[in-house]
Amino acid sequence: MTYGLEAQIEELRAELRNADPAERAEIAAELEQARAELASMITVADDAHAAEPPQ
């Protein structure tokens, strides 16, 4: 699931580079939201991994 989100982030970064000034704020907000969601997913996965007992 993170792969799709990472791809979306890359697409938004490319859009931001080529966006006109009227669109930049909207794209930047979408990019920030996607980055925050990815960070949250990584934190949850790390926490779940740390909670597993060693084998």
MARBA-3410 file (N, C-alpha, C, O; in Angstrom, 1 decimal):
55
0.8,-1.2,0.0,0.0,0.0,0.0,0.9,1.3,0.0,0.5,2.3,-0.6 ~ 2.0,1.2,0.6,2.8,2.4,0.6,3.4,2.7,-0.7,3.7,3.8,-1.1 ~ 3.6,1.6,-1.6,4.1,1.9,-2.9,3.2,2.8,-3.7,3.7,3.7,-4.4 ~ 1.9,2.6,-3.6,1.0,3.5,-4.3,1.0,4.9,-3.8,1.0,5.9,-4.6 ~ 1.2,5.1,-2.5,1.3,6.4,-1.9,2.6,7.1,-2.3,2.6,8.3,-2.6
3.7,6.3,-2.4,5.0,6.8,-2.8,4.9,7.3,-4.2,5.5,8.3,-4.6 ~ 4.2,6.5,-5.1,4.0,6.9,-6.5,3.2,8.2,-6.6,3.5,9.1,-7.4 ~ 2.2,8.3,-5.8,1.4,9.5,-5.8,2.2,10.7,-5.4,2.1,11.8,-6.0 ~ 3.1,10.5,-4.4,3.9,11.6,-3.9,4.9,12.1,-5.1,5.0,13.3,-5.3 ~ 5.4,11.1,-5.8,6.3,11.5,-6.9,5.5,12.2,-8.0,6.1,13.2,-8.6
4.3,11.8,-8.3,3.5,12.5,-9.3,3.2,13.9,-8.8,3.3,14.8,-9.6 ~ 2.9,14.1,-7.6,2.6,15.4,-7.0,3.8,16.3,-7.1,3.7,17.5,-7.4 ~ 5.0,15.7,-6.8,6.2,16.5,-6.9,6.4,17.0,-8.3,6.9,18.1,-8.5 ~ 6.2,16.1,-9.3,6.4,16.5,-10.7,5.4,17.6,-11.1,5.7,18.5,-11.8 ~ 4.1,17.4,-10.6,3.1,18.4,-10.9,3.5,19.8,-10.3,3.3,20.8,-10.9
4.0,19.7,-9.1,4.4,21.0,-8.4,5.5,21.7,-9.2,5.4,22.9,-9.3 ~ 6.4,21.0,-9.7,7.5,21.6,-10.5,7.0,22.3,-11.7,7.5,23.4,-12.1 ~ 5.9,21.8,-12.3,5.4,22.4,-13.6,4.1,23.1,-13.4,3.5,23.5,-14.4 ~ 3.7,23.4,-12.2,2.4,24.0,-12.0,2.5,25.5,-12.1,3.5,26.1,-11.9 ~ 1.4,26.1,-12.6,1.3,27.6,-12.6,1.0,28.1,-11.2,0.6,27.3,-10.3
1.3,29.3,-10.9,1.2,29.9,-9.6,-0.2,29.6,-8.9,-0.3,29.5,-7.7 ~ -1.3,29.7,-9.7,-2.6,29.5,-9.2,-2.8,28.1,-8.6,-3.6,27.9,-7.7 ~ -2.1,27.1,-9.2,-2.3,25.7,-8.7,-1.3,25.3,-7.7,-1.5,24.3,-7.0 ~ -0.2,26.0,-7.5,0.8,25.6,-6.6,0.4,25.3,-5.2,0.8,24.3,-4.6 ~ -0.4,26.2,-4.6,-0.8,26.0,-3.2,-1.7,24.7,-3.0,-1.5,24.0,-2.1
-2.6,24.5,-4.0,-3.4,23.3,-3.9,-2.6,22.0,-4.0,-2.8,21.1,-3.3 ~ -1.7,22.0,-5.0,-0.8,20.8,-5.2,0.1,20.6,-4.0,0.3,19.5,-3.5 ~ 0.6,21.7,-3.4,1.5,21.6,-2.3,0.8,21.1,-1.1,1.3,20.3,-0.3 ~ -0.5,21.5,-0.9,-1.3,20.9,0.2,-1.6,19.4,0.0,-1.5,18.7,1.0 ~ -1.9,19.0,-1.2,-2.1,17.6,-1.5,-0.8,16.8,-1.2,-0.8,15.7,-0.6
0.3,17.4,-1.6,1.6,16.7,-1.4,1.9,16.6,0.1,2.4,15.5,0.6 ~ 1.7,17.6,0.9,1.9,17.6,2.3,1.0,16.5,3.0,1.5,15.8,3.9 ~ -0.2,16.5,2.5,-1.2,15.5,3.1,-0.7,14.1,2.8,-0.7,13.2,3.6 ~ -0.2,13.8,1.6,0.2,12.5,1.2,1.5,12.1,2.0,1.6,11.0,2.4 ~ 2.4,13.1,2.1,3.6,12.8,2.9,3.2,12.5,4.4,3.8,11.6,5.0
2.3,13.2,4.9,1.9,12.9,6.3,1.2,11.5,6.4,1.5,10.8,7.4 ~ 0.4,11.2,5.5,-0.2,9.8,5.5,0.8,8.7,5.4,0.7,7.7,6.0 ~ 1.8,8.9,4.5,2.9,7.9,4.4,3.7,7.8,5.7,4.0,6.7,6.1 ~ 4.0,8.9,6.3,4.7,8.9,7.6,3.9,8.2,8.6,4.5,7.4,9.4 ~ 2.6,8.4,8.6,1.8,7.7,9.6,1.8,6.2,9.3,1.8,5.4,10.3
1.6,5.8,8.1,1.6,4.4,7.8,3.0,3.7,8.1,3.0,2.6,8.6 ~ 4.1,4.4,7.9,5.4,3.9,8.3,5.5,3.7,9.8,6.0,2.7,10.3 ~ 5.0,4.7,10.5,5.0,4.6,12.0,4.2,3.4,12.5,4.6,2.7,13.4 ~ 3.0,3.3,12.0,2.2,2.1,12.4,2.8,0.8,12.1,2.8,-0.1,12.9 ~ 3.4,0.7,10.9,4.1,-0.5,10.5,5.3,-0.8,11.4,5.5,-1.9,11.8
6.1,0.2,11.7,7.2,0.1,12.6,6.8,-0.3,14.0,7.4,-1.2,14.7 ~ 5.7,0.3,14.5,5.2,-0.1,15.8,4.7,-1.5,15.9,4.9,-2.2,16.8 ~ 4.0,-2.0,14.8,3.5,-3.3,14.7,4.7,-4.3,14.7,4.7,-5.4,15.3 ~ 5.7,-3.9,14.0,6.9,-4.8,13.9,7.6,-4.9,15.2,8.1,-6.0,15.6 ~ 7.7,-3.8,15.9,8.4,-3.8,17.2,7.6,-4.5,18.3,8.2,-5.0,19.3
6.3,-4.6,18.1,5.5,-5.3,19.1,5.5,-6.8,18.9,5.1,-7.6,19.8 ~ 6.0,-7.3,17.8,6.1,-8.8,17.6,7.2,-9.4,18.5,8.3,-8.8,18.6 ~ 6.9,-10.5,19.1,7.9,-11.1,19.9,9.1,-11.7,19.0,8.8,-12.1,17.9 ~ 10.3,-11.7,19.5,11.4,-12.2,18.7,11.2,-13.7,18.5,10.6,-14.4,19.3 ~ 11.7,-14.2,17.4,11.6,-15.7,17.1,12.8,-16.4,17.4,12.9,-17.6,17.1
END
